[in-house]
Each structure stands twice: as C-alpha cells, then as structure tokens.
Amino acid sequence: MISYQTDGIEMPAIKKRETTEWIKAVAATYNKRIGEIAYIFCSDEKILEVNRQYLQHDYYTDLFISLDTVRTNAEQFAGNDYERELYRVIIHGILHLCGINDKGPGEREIMEAAENKALAMR
C-alpha cells in the first residue's frame, strides 16, 4: 500500500491511483513488489529537521520529499518542469529500494538512466 501525506504544506496535484500503479509497474521491472510506503511531502525546513534528528546530517535528502527543493530543482535544471521533477523525485526513492545507488563512481549516471526509463513509463 502506498500512502501520500503532507506535513505543513498543501498536497501536490498528483493523481494518487495512477501514481501508485506507475510506482508498482516500475518496481515490477526490477522484479520487486511494493509493500507499505508512505510519501510525506513537506518543506525544506522539515527535511532539515528530520535529517538532523534521525540521520545526523545537515543537508537535504529524498527521505521525505520537499516540494521547496522540487521547485528549486525544476527551475535550475533546463528541460525539467515542476511536475516532471516531482515524479522524478517520487520514483528516485523507489529505485533506491530496488537496489540502485547513486553515491559511488558512475552510479549517478545509472540512477539518472533508471529515472528517465521510469518517467517514460508514466
């Protein structure tokens, strides 16, 4: 089951049922099934609070999804509109759960290719 929640902000305009089916389809391409996943849309301020409290670091991650960061990234990267960037971040966490990393040498390119493939399935 996939749930969509907010913390201190308005829910983004996503079609939950379609998004859930898309997430399941992407996971299936990696021979994975979706268990219980909660997406929590929040602000940059909330993400920093969560990271400091639970991860002991002081920078943004995709643990929760900050719509502030989604908006900033969409503005900074040519060719990405807000909606595409939102779905890219949504699927990014799923790809991590499917075993794709993005911190080691060459892994970022693998993650980007996987994100693009998933976005093309939407």
HELIX and SHEET records of a PDB file:
HELIX    1   1 LYS A   16  ALA A   28  1                                  13    
HELIX    2   2 ASP A   44  VAL A   50  1                                   7    
HELIX    3   3 ASN A   51  LEU A   55  3                                   5    
HELIX    4   4 LEU A   67  GLN A   76  1                                  10    
HELIX    5   5 TYR A   82  LEU A   97  1                                  16    
HELIX    6   6 GLU A  107  MET A  121  1                                  15    
SHEET    1   A 3 ILE A   2  THR A   6  0                                        
SHEET    2   A 3 ILE A  37  CYS A  42  1                                        
SHEET    3   A 3 ILE A  65  SER A  66  1                                        
END                                                                             
